Amino acid sequence: MPQLQLAAWSSSTLYPTILNSRRYTQSRTMSAAPVFWSTPLRYCRWAARERPALFWSVIVGAAGPALMPIVPPIRHYFGDVDPAPVPVTYPGMRPSPTFAAPCVPNGPRKQLTGYDD
């Protein structure tokens, strides 16, 4: 059990401190690096307890790009196939870079019946 020692008088109060405590010695040292970069595992443990929404959103967000090369082969192994590509041209239109082909198909137009005014 750590020994309890009373620090010297401050301006108005006596502050107890714990000797040989890692937290006490780290709080006295100043570092130019942020807390996360000096002790990342300790910071992650603290963030998981104190700020779980922020912690898990970072974990899930980082997992997305990491799993991109892994997931498609697993999907194909289990039989999930990629869907057909969405058509980007009108049916019957020839794809051309100049868009010179007509956008309306050739042939006679069907006359509608039964919808007269």
Secondary structure as GFF3:
##gff-version 3
##sequence-region A 1 117
A	DSSP	beta_strand	4	6	.	.	.	ID=ss1
A	DSSP	beta_strand	16	18	.	.	.	ID=ss2
A	DSSP	alpha_helix	22	28	.	.	.	ID=ss3
A	DSSP	alpha_helix	35	38	.	.	.	ID=ss4
A	DSSP	alpha_helix	40	50	.	.	.	ID=ss5
A	DSSP	alpha_helix	52	67	.	.	.	ID=ss6
A	DSSP	alpha_helix	71	77	.	.	.	ID=ss7
###
